[in-house]
């Protein structure tokens, strides 16, 4: 089965919800306004229903760098609900990751959302994993997808800075924190880390040298390939093996 676990597609419902806001994150026409970042001109064509290239399943997710999940509940949920409604209405071959509010976690609401047919839950790498939310996933044997969260380019830095520096750092930190803290509390949880976990698995030798153990492969911790090519993927396969590497494109961005 050909699967892409990582795509983004802003549906009309989500776009309308962003345009209805008066403070960031919001859309002014197709200009995206975020706290601490310059205005960004979104290409509407990026969020039209796209050719999935023969995929049998393409999983879309909320754009966590927008910061929606960290808003107060009264602001977060209208955006999340709009995303959910639009994503569930895309039809085959699309599926979707659920999103949830992290400023005030609500495991009952997550359970109700997951039961509508989502593939699992996406969280920003900058979120502190909430045990109650993870227990909801484990009870349903559904996976968690860890995606980069909000990041701004410092003044004077090029536009590619967030994708190359804080996004990678976030994923690197998430990989190690999940191994050290989350796995002992949730032994059955399946997790997929975006962008090859920021290449964190390649630091196993340093981990071992610093007393972090032997770096054994966790068969339920997966990495997806978005934005990387053969050289990086080959290096990860040499470290983790092929079974935990899954396809992700980050379409339309990478």
URLINZI-V434195 format. One record per backbone hydrogen bond with DSSP energy under -0.5 kcal/mol. NH is the residue of the N-H (numbers start at 1). CO is the residue of the C=O. If there is no record, write none. Layout:
BEGIN
nh=NH co=CO
nh=NH co=CO
END
This chain:
BEGIN
nh=3 co=1
nh=4 co=57
nh=5 co=247
nh=7 co=59
nh=8 co=251
nh=11 co=9
nh=15 co=11
nh=16 co=12
nh=17 co=13
nh=18 co=14
nh=19 co=15
nh=20 co=16
nh=21 co=18
nh=25 co=33
nh=26 co=33
nh=27 co=18
nh=28 co=31
nh=29 co=27
nh=30 co=28
nh=31 co=28
nh=32 co=30
nh=32 co=40
nh=33 co=26
nh=34 co=32
nh=37 co=34
nh=40 co=32
nh=42 co=30
nh=42 co=40
nh=44 co=42
nh=46 co=43
nh=47 co=44
nh=48 co=45
nh=52 co=50
nh=55 co=52
nh=56 co=2
nh=57 co=2
nh=58 co=93
nh=59 co=4
nh=60 co=58
nh=60 co=95
nh=61 co=7
nh=64 co=62
nh=66 co=63
nh=67 co=64
nh=70 co=67
nh=71 co=68
nh=75 co=72
nh=76 co=72
nh=77 co=73
nh=79 co=75
nh=80 co=76
nh=81 co=77
nh=82 co=78
nh=83 co=79
nh=84 co=80
nh=85 co=81
nh=86 co=82
nh=87 co=83
nh=88 co=84
nh=89 co=85
nh=90 co=87
nh=94 co=91
nh=95 co=58
nh=97 co=60
nh=98 co=120
nh=102 co=69
nh=103 co=69
nh=110 co=106
nh=111 co=107
nh=112 co=108
nh=113 co=109
nh=114 co=110
nh=115 co=111
nh=116 co=113
nh=117 co=114
nh=118 co=113
nh=118 co=114
nh=119 co=96
nh=121 co=143
nh=122 co=98
nh=123 co=145
nh=125 co=147
nh=127 co=124
nh=129 co=127
nh=131 co=129
nh=134 co=130
nh=135 co=131
nh=136 co=132
nh=137 co=133
nh=138 co=134
nh=139 co=135
nh=140 co=136
nh=140 co=137
nh=141 co=137
nh=141 co=138
nh=142 co=137
nh=143 co=119
nh=144 co=190
nh=145 co=121
nh=146 co=144
nh=146 co=192
nh=147 co=123
nh=147 co=145
nh=157 co=154
nh=161 co=158
nh=164 co=160
nh=165 co=161
nh=167 co=162
nh=169 co=165
nh=170 co=166
nh=171 co=167
nh=172 co=168
nh=173 co=169
nh=174 co=170
nh=175 co=171
nh=176 co=172
nh=177 co=173
nh=178 co=174
nh=179 co=175
nh=180 co=176
nh=181 co=177
nh=182 co=177
nh=183 co=178
nh=185 co=181
nh=185 co=182
nh=186 co=182
nh=189 co=186
nh=191 co=220
nh=192 co=144
nh=193 co=222
nh=194 co=146
nh=196 co=224
nh=197 co=194
nh=198 co=195
nh=199 co=196
nh=200 co=197
nh=202 co=199
nh=203 co=200
nh=204 co=201
nh=207 co=203
nh=208 co=204
nh=209 co=205
nh=210 co=206
nh=211 co=208
nh=212 co=207
nh=219 co=217
nh=221 co=218
nh=222 co=191
nh=222 co=220
nh=223 co=244
nh=224 co=193
nh=225 co=246
nh=228 co=225
nh=233 co=229
nh=234 co=230
nh=235 co=231
nh=236 co=232
nh=237 co=233
nh=238 co=234
nh=239 co=235
nh=240 co=236
nh=241 co=237
nh=245 co=242
nh=246 co=223
nh=246 co=244
nh=249 co=6
nh=250 co=6
nh=251 co=6
nh=253 co=250
nh=254 co=250
END
